[in-house]
């Protein structure tokens, strides 16, 4: 089954970058990917999708652990 690609992804900085950068190995550095995300015009939509779909890697300028904390904080509110 083919997944529909949301329109926001076409404007994503990562679409023109080596995607491996956004999936650092355990203990690897997420900072380079997060720097690219900081200037991305679709960062907010990307983050929202990652929070909803529980994506792996760096999405919307956040790591998996950071998004897990965001979800826990939202559930506690």
Secondary structure, 3 states (H helix, E strand, C coil): CCCCCCHHHHHCHHHHCCHHHHCCCCCCCCHHHHHHHHCCCCHHHHHHHHHHHCCCCCECCECHHHHHHHHHHHHHC
